[in-house]
Amino acid sequence: MDDLALQLRGYRLTTAHILYHMPDHPGVLQTFLWQKLDLVPDLPGLRRFLDFWQREIEGPLHSVTVAAGSLIKPVTFQHVGVSVTLN
């Protein structure tokens, strides 16, 4: 299914900022960004990814911050009060 069809079915662009401990240096945090279209608020895609992470990747999770927004929204025009002349 293409992105537009997914958005029409309720999927939203979801970004997860993941902090995890490095396996060789547990006192050091590393960052990873995950971004996909996902269903909000249940986030099944992100949950599958985090389950995979905990099962397969050695770096233990520290924290996950999630943000989601809609990609489809009405067009808005705003007057900025600037006039530009091109020759």
Phi, psi and omega in degrees: 000138181281168185300319181297317179297320178297317180296323179291339177268006175106001178285144180230152177294121184239131179240131177241125175262111186253125172255133180219156178279135177290136184300320183278338182225082186300340179278355182254131177262140176243156181244150178217135178251128177245132181216124179204168169281129183214161179276122179262138010262358186286328178053056182295324179294315179294320179298319177298317180296316180293325174297316176300316181303309184294331180279321193248339187253137186287335183285111180293142181290141174258308180201157178226124177248128186242137173226141179220144179213160180274142176267333180263117177208160182294149178287136177237142176244141181224130178283127184259353176073030180237137176242127181238131178252126177252138178275000000 
